[in-house]
Amino acid sequence: MVALGHDLEVAALDRIIAAEQERFVARMPRSAEYTRRASSALAGGVTSSWQISFPHPIWAERGSGSRVFDVDGNQYVDYHGGYGAMLAGHAHPAIVKAVTERVALGTHFAQPVHDAMVVAAHLAERYGLPLWRFGNSGTESTMDAVHLMRAVTGRDLIIKFEGGYHGHHDSVQVSTWMEEDLGPSRRPLSVASSPGIPDAIVQLTKVAPFNDLEAVASIFEEYPGMIAGVILEPVLMNCGILEPEPGFLQGLRTLTHNHGALLTFDEVKTGLTVGLGGATKMFGVRPDIVCLAKALGGGLPVAAIGGTEEVMGFIVDGTYDQVGTFNGNPLGMAAARAMLTEVLVPSTYVHLERIENRLSDGVRRIIEDFELPAYVVNLGAKGAITYSEKRIRNYRDFLDVDGRWAMASWLTQFNRGVFLPPWTKGEQWLVSVQHTDADVDTYLDTLEVFARALRGRG
């Protein structure tokens, strides 16, 4: 009977996907035409490979508050948030004012501006790390972190966690979202996640399963005195939302320091979205290095790296050159200052928590009412539905999740005015500071449409 029930669910999912794909295509002719036209000059018809979605990419026109509008005139409540960057929502008055005023004063000098020290001081207070530098993307931030760990320790090897994504530079494009040649679950192989990465570089990155301190300890024992540090998202967000088990982060801090290595928290996704001081403050574990990006810039490309005086001293004394033509760009710094001093104030997080809890509680009710094989996790402004009857602990568990559930629910909700990260089972929703109760109701109504279609109650 269990197998029969599963087969019926799979058949229903396939029917929903087919029907909703037809609906998607019918309501977005201009996006399809833009894709065809763009393909003659834009590789793949998009500006980033992650913008490629099926049946075709979605071309955006504008955003306002919690809403986005596509080129076909369709309006959506935005839970995509530009992959977590739009915590302020679209065209937030404080961000618009800050950037507009800065444009008139000049947009680039390759020299520091006053806003940079304001932003750095606020980050130091929030994260308990005294010294900061800026960049333009999460990839740059984690790249600097890896360089620093190696420069400080004089060692070559690093450890990352299977399934974790830290940008697209060579050292971390290892075992991100692979399904084959993974090796043993307690000692995953180091596998390149993209062509073009030499195996010699891949093998400098050792891979451990998330939430497994013993596995990490065994790698340190296997390579004594050779590991520069560990980099991880303190909350793994390439697999829905995987929370660290009690003691895991503190155990990593102790383990790395006992072996003379460094600990980096990649808070590109969690940094400002899960709370005032990110996961660092939430879990009470201070790493040696924190990486930020996405939400920090309020929609502009801004990244930051912060560290202890010992680590950042290697930048101060010139041992490691942290450089970039657009680092601390005036527009980005103006937006980041507005984010930290006007938008993401304590009262804002009270609002975000209320909206997010209302959304997550509503999702849980639908899961229960329609007996969906799923659960929801929410942290701060982020949340995710994982379509699994068992709680996911690490990447190997995540591989067992059937992606058709996420695809079917995404299409159903998108076609009815809810914009989530396209189709993947691994992404999260984002609630912005401009989301309202009505926006939550729209999400819940469209999720219930999916649940009813699945259970034949539509």
C-alpha positions in Angstrom: 0.0 0.0 0.0 2.9 2.4 0.8 4.4 1.8 -2.7 1.0 2.3 -4.3 0.5 5.5 -2.5 3.9 6.7 -3.6 3.2 5.8 -7.2 0.0 7.7 -7.1 1.8 10.8 -5.7 4.4 10.6 -8.4 1.8 10.3 -11.1 0.0 13.3 -9.6 3.2 15.3 -9.5 4.0 14.5 -13.1 0.5 15.6 -14.1 0.8 18.9 -12.2 4.2 19.7 -13.7 3.0 19.1 -17.2 -0.1 21.2 -16.8 1.6 24.0 -15.0 4.4 24.1 -17.6 1.8 24.7 -20.3 0.3 27.5 -18.2 3.8 29.0 -17.7 4.5 29.1 -21.4 1.0 30.5 -22.2 1.3 33.5 -19.8 4.9 34.5 -20.7 5.2 34.9 -24.4 7.4 38.0 -24.2 9.9 36.3 -21.8 10.2 33.5 -24.3 10.7 36.0 -27.1 13.3 37.9 -25.1 15.2 34.7 -24.5 15.2 33.9 -28.2 16.4 37.4 -29.1 19.0 37.5 -26.4 20.6 34.2 -27.3 22.2 35.8 -30.4 24.4 37.9 -28.1 24.1 36.6 -24.5 25.5 33.1 -24.0 22.5 30.9 -23.2 20.2 33.9 -23.4 20.9 35.0 -19.8 23.5 36.9 -17.8 24.2 34.0 -15.3 23.8 30.3 -15.7 21.6 30.2 -12.6 19.1 32.3 -14.5 18.4 29.5 -16.9 15.1 27.9 -15.8 12.7 25.6 -17.5 10.6 26.0 -19.6 12.4 29.2 -20.2 14.0 32.1 -18.2 11.8 34.8 -16.6 12.6 38.3 -17.7 12.0 40.9 -15.0 11.1 44.5 -15.6 10.8 46.2 -12.2 10.3 45.7 -8.5 8.4 47.7 -5.8 8.2 46.9 -2.2 7.5 43.1 -1.9 6.5 42.8 -5.5 8.3 42.1 -8.8 6.9 42.5 -12.3 7.9 40.6 -15.4 8.1 41.8 -19.0 4.7 40.2 -19.7 3.0 42.4 -17.1 2.6 39.6 -14.5 2.9 40.6 -10.9 4.4 38.4 -8.1 4.9 38.5 -4.4 8.7 38.2 -4.3 10.0 35.3 -2.1 13.0 34.8 -4.4 14.6 38.0 -3.3 17.4 37.7 -5.9 18.7 34.6 -4.1 18.5 36.2 -0.7 19.9 39.7 -1.6 16.7 41.7 -1.4 16.1 41.7 2.4 15.2 45.4 2.1 12.6 44.6 -0.6 12.6 46.6 -3.8 13.2 50.3 -4.1 13.3 50.8 -0.3 13.1 54.6 0.3 16.2 54.6 2.4 18.3 52.7 -0.2 16.9 54.9 -3.0 17.7 58.1 -1.2 21.3 57.0 -0.2 22.2 55.8 -3.7 20.6 58.8 -5.4 22.5 61.3 -3.2 25.7 59.4 -3.8 25.4 59.3 -7.6 25.4 63.1 -7.7 28.7 63.1 -5.7 30.6 60.7 -7.9 30.4 56.9 -8.3 34.0 55.7 -8.3 37.4 56.8 -7.1 39.3 53.7 -6.2 39.9 55.5 -2.9 38.1 55.1 0.4 35.0 57.1 1.2 33.5 58.0 4.6 30.7 55.5 4.4 33.2 52.7 4.3 34.4 53.3 7.9 30.8 53.7 9.1 29.8 50.3 7.6 33.0 48.6 8.9 32.3 49.9 12.4 28.7 48.6 12.4 29.8 45.2 11.2 32.5 45.0 13.9 29.8 45.7 16.5 27.4 43.2 15.1 29.8 40.3 14.6 32.4 40.9 17.4 35.2 40.9 14.8 37.3 44.1 14.9 38.6 44.5 11.3 36.9 44.4 7.9 37.5 44.8 4.2 35.1 45.0 1.3 34.5 43.3 -2.0 31.7 42.9 -4.6 30.4 39.3 -4.3 30.2 36.3 -2.1 32.7 34.5 -4.3 35.3 37.2 -3.7 34.7 37.2 0.0 35.2 33.4 0.4 38.1 33.5 -1.9 39.8 36.1 0.4 38.9 33.9 3.4 40.6 30.9 1.9 43.7 32.9 0.9 43.9 34.3 4.4 43.6 30.9 6.1 46.5 29.7 4.0 48.6 32.9 4.4 48.2 32.9 8.2 48.9 29.3 8.8 51.4 28.6 6.0 49.4 25.5 5.0 47.7 24.5 1.8 44.8 22.2 2.7 41.3 23.3 3.6 38.2 21.4 4.7 34.7 22.2 3.4 31.4 20.3 3.8 29.7 18.1 1.2 26.9 20.0 -0.5 28.1 23.4 0.7 28.3 26.2 -1.9 30.8 29.0 -1.3 31.0 30.7 -4.7 32.7 29.7 -8.0 36.4 30.0 -7.3 38.5 26.9 -7.7 39.2 26.1 -4.0 35.5 25.7 -3.1 34.0 24.4 -6.4 34.4 21.0 -4.9 31.6 18.5 -3.9 28.9 21.1 -4.1 26.0 19.4 -5.8 27.2 16.1 -7.1 25.3 12.9 -7.4 27.9 10.4 -8.6 31.4 9.4 -7.6 30.8 10.7 -4.1 32.8 8.2 -2.1 32.0 6.9 1.4 29.4 8.9 3.3 31.7 9.5 6.3 34.7 10.4 4.1 33.5 11.9 0.8 35.8 12.2 -2.1 37.0 15.6 -3.3 35.2 16.0 -6.7 35.3 19.0 -9.0 31.9 20.6 -9.3 32.7 22.3 -12.6 34.9 21.7 -15.6 38.1 23.7 -15.8 39.3 23.1 -12.3 42.6 21.2 -12.2 42.6 18.1 -10.0 45.7 19.3 -8.3 43.7 22.2 -6.9 40.6 20.0 -6.1 42.7 17.7 -4.0 43.8 20.6 -1.7 40.2 20.7 -0.5 39.1 17.9 1.8 35.4 17.1 2.2 33.5 16.1 5.3 29.8 15.4 6.0 27.9 18.3 7.7 27.1 17.8 11.3 29.8 15.1 11.8 32.6 16.3 14.1 34.2 12.9 14.2 34.6 12.9 10.4 36.3 16.3 10.6 38.6 15.1 13.3 39.6 12.2 11.3 40.7 14.4 8.4 42.8 16.5 10.8 44.4 13.3 12.0 45.0 12.1 8.5 46.8 15.3 7.5 48.6 16.5 10.7 49.9 20.1 10.5 48.7 20.5 6.9 45.2 21.9 7.2 44.9 25.7 7.0 41.3 25.9 8.1 37.6 24.9 7.7 35.1 26.9 5.8 31.3 26.3 6.1 27.9 27.9 6.1 27.0 27.7 9.8 23.5 26.9 8.6 23.9 24.9 5.4 21.7 26.6 2.8 22.4 24.7 -0.4 20.2 21.9 0.7 17.1 23.8 1.8 18.0 24.7 5.4 20.2 22.4 7.4 20.7 23.5 10.9 23.8 22.7 12.9 23.2 20.1 15.6 23.8 21.3 19.2 27.5 21.6 19.9 28.6 21.2 16.2 29.8 24.8 15.6 31.5 25.1 19.0 33.1 21.7 18.4 34.5 22.9 15.1 35.9 26.0 16.7 37.7 23.9 19.4 38.9 21.3 16.9 40.3 23.8 14.4 42.2 25.8 17.1 43.5 22.6 18.7 45.1 21.8 15.4 46.5 25.3 14.7 43.9 25.9 12.0 41.3 28.7 11.4 37.5 28.6 11.2 35.6 30.6 8.6 31.8 31.2 8.6 30.4 31.8 5.2 27.5 34.0 6.1 26.8 35.2 2.6 23.3 33.9 2.9 22.7 33.9 6.6 24.6 37.1 7.4 21.9 39.7 7.9 18.9 37.5 7.1 18.7 35.3 10.2 19.3 38.1 12.7 21.0 41.3 13.7 24.4 39.6 13.9 23.8 36.6 11.6 24.4 33.0 12.6 27.5 34.1 14.4 25.4 35.9 17.0 22.5 33.4 16.9 24.7 30.4 17.8 27.1 32.3 20.0 30.3 30.9 18.3 32.8 33.5 17.0 34.9 32.2 14.1 38.2 33.6 13.0 36.7 35.0 9.7 33.2 35.9 8.6 32.2 36.3 4.9 29.2 38.5 4.0 27.5 39.6 0.8 24.0 39.4 -0.7 21.7 41.3 1.7 24.5 43.7 2.8 24.2 45.9 -0.3 20.5 46.3 -0.3 20.4 45.2 -3.9 23.9 46.5 -4.9 26.9 44.2 -5.3 28.7 44.5 -1.9 30.6 41.9 0.0 32.7 42.0 3.2 35.2 39.9 5.1 35.8 40.4 8.8 38.3 38.8 11.1 40.2 38.8 14.3 43.1 41.2 14.8 45.6 38.3 14.3 44.1 37.2 11.0 43.4 40.7 9.5 46.8 41.7 10.7 48.2 39.9 7.7 46.3 42.4 5.6 47.4 45.4 7.7 51.1 44.6 7.5 50.9 43.8 3.8 51.6 40.1 4.0 48.4 39.4 2.1 47.1 42.0 -0.4 43.3 42.1 -0.3 42.6 44.1 -3.4 39.9 45.0 -6.0 39.2 48.0 -8.1 35.6 48.3 -7.0 36.2 47.3 -3.3 34.4 49.9 -1.2 32.7 51.4 -4.2 30.9 54.6 -3.1 27.5 53.4 -4.3 27.8 50.1 -2.5 29.0 51.7 0.7 26.1 54.2 0.6 23.6 51.4 0.2 25.3 49.3 2.9 25.3 52.2 5.3 21.6 52.7 4.8 20.9 49.0 5.3 22.8 48.9 8.6 21.7 52.2 10.1 18.2 52.7 8.7 16.7 49.5 7.4 18.0 46.6 9.5 17.5 48.1 12.9 16.2 46.0 15.9 12.5 46.9 15.3 12.8 45.6 11.7 13.8 42.1 13.0 10.7 42.1 15.2 8.6 42.6 12.1 10.5 40.0 10.1 10.1 37.4 12.9 6.4 38.0 13.1 5.8 37.7 9.3 8.2 34.7 9.0 6.5 32.9 11.9 3.1 33.5 10.5 4.2 32.2 7.1 5.9 29.1 8.5 3.0 28.3 10.9 0.6 28.5 7.9 2.8 26.2 5.9 2.9 23.7 8.7 -0.9 23.7 8.9 -1.1 22.9 5.2 1.4 20.1 5.4 -0.6 18.6 8.3 -4.0 19.1 6.7 -3.0 17.6 3.4 -0.6 15.0 4.9 2.3 16.1 2.7 5.6 14.3 3.2 7.4 17.5 4.1 8.5 19.7 6.9 9.5 23.4 7.2 12.5 25.1 8.7 12.6 28.9 9.3 15.4 31.1 10.6 15.0 34.8 10.7 13.8 36.0 7.3 14.5 32.7 5.6 12.5 29.5 5.4 12.3 26.3 3.3 10.0 23.4 2.7 11.8 20.1 2.4 9.7 17.4 0.9 10.9 14.5 3.0 9.2 12.4 5.7 12.5 12.2 7.6 14.5 15.1 8.9 17.5 15.9 6.7 20.9 15.9 8.5 23.4 16.2 5.7 23.9 16.2 2.0 23.6 12.5 1.5 20.1 12.6 3.1 19.3 15.5 0.9 20.1 13.5 -2.3 17.1 11.2 -1.5 14.6 14.1 -1.7 12.6 13.8 -4.9 13.0 17.1 -6.8 9.6 16.8 -8.5 7.8 18.0 -5.4 9.7 21.3 -5.4 9.2 21.6 -9.2 5.5 21.0 -9.0 4.9 23.3 -6.1 7.1 26.1 -7.6 5.3 26.0 -10.9 1.9 26.0 -9.3 2.7 29.0 -7.0 4.6 30.9 -9.7 1.7 30.7 -12.1 -0.5 32.2 -9.4 1.6 35.1 -8.4 4.3 33.8 -6.0 7.9 34.1 -7.1 10.3 31.6 -5.4 13.8 30.6 -6.5 13.2 28.7 -9.7 12.4 24.9 -9.5 15.2 23.7 -7.3 14.7 21.7 -4.1 17.7 23.2 -2.6 16.8 26.9 -2.2 14.9 29.0 0.4 12.3 31.7 0.5 13.2 35.2 1.7 10.8 37.5 3.5 11.7 41.2 3.0 11.2 44.1 5.4 8.4 45.2 3.1 6.4 42.0 3.1 2.9 42.1 4.7 0.3 39.8 6.1 -1.5 39.9 2.7 1.7 38.7 1.1 1.8 35.8 3.5 -1.8 35.0 2.6 -0.9 34.9 -1.1 1.8 32.4 -0.4 -0.4 30.1 1.7 -3.3 30.3 -0.8 -1.1 29.2 -3.7 0.6 26.4 -1.7 -2.9 25.1 -0.8 -3.8 25.1 -4.5 -0.8 22.8 -5.0 -1.8 20.6 -2.1 -5.4 20.3 -3.3 -4.3 19.4 -6.8 -2.0 16.8 -5.5 -4.7 15.2 -3.3 -7.4 15.5 -5.9 -9.4 18.1 -3.9 -9.1 20.9 -6.4 
